[in-house]
Amino acid sequence: MSNNAIRDLQGKIHSSTNSGDFMATVVGDSSFQSQMTGLLDTGDANHVEELTNHIGREYFRRLDQFGLTPSNPDDLDVGFRPLTFTGLYAAP
């Protein structure tokens, strides 16, 4: 995992003004969802920490701001920290 790649993607998520950038429509597309799941492995504790407290939190916060609801939603706390990751990693 490259911290620079994760931070770069998190910055893109934060600054995106296009709701179409977020959720995958086909496996391996260029959506933020596909890019995140390609970079991060939930079997790695450091990756889970990134997903929970940083990039995942930003991703889910932005989904909420755009009014987007994933077809396989994950459980989130009130601060948009994901409590589960099965929806994020589910195929579209």
N, C-alpha and C positions, 0 to 999 in steps of 0.2 A: 504494500500500500504506500503510495506516495502522498505525504501530507500536502505537498504543493498541488497535486492533482485534485485532492479532496477540497482544499481551500479555494482553488480556482472554480470548481464546480459549485461550491456553496455560494461564492460571489455571484456566479451567473444566475443561480436560483433566486438569490436576494434581489437582483436588479432586473430580472425579466419582467416585461410588461405584456407578454403573450401567453395567455392561458393554455394554448396549444403545445407549449414547450414541456409541460409537466408530466402528464400520464402517458404510459406506453399504449400504443394502438396495435402494435405487432411486436413479437419478441425480437429484441436486438435493434429496435429503432433508435433514433437519436434523442429521445425524450430524456428528461432529467431522471425519471424513474429507471429507465434502462441503464443510464450512465452510472447511477448510484449502485444499482445491484451488480453491475459489472466491476465496480471498484471495491466494494465492501462485502465481506463474508461474515455472516452471523455466527459462524463457528469460532471466530476470533474475538476474544474479549475486548481488544482495543478497537476493533471495528464496531462492535456493539456499542461501546461508549461513544464513538463518533456518531453513530446512527441515533442514539438516544439523546445526546446532549448538544449536538452541533448540526450537522448537515440534515439529519432526519427531522429534527425539530423545525429547522428553517423550511424544509420541503413541505411538511404538513401545515405549518403556519401559512405558507403561501397558497396552498390548496384551499384553505379556509378563506383567505382573502379574496380569491377568485371565485368562490362559491362552488368549487369542484368537489365531487364526492366519488371516491374510487369505487369500482364495482366490487372489490374485495377489501373493505375498509379494515384498518388496524385499530386496536384500542389505543387511545391517547389519554394523557393526563391533561389537566386544565392549561398547562403551558405548552401543549402540542408535542410533548415528548412521547414518542411511540413506546407503548408497553408490549406490543407484539410486532412482528415483522412479516407474518405470513401473507398478508395482503400485498405489501410492497413487493414481495418476491413471487407473487402469483403471476402466471402468464396471462396476458390480456385476452 
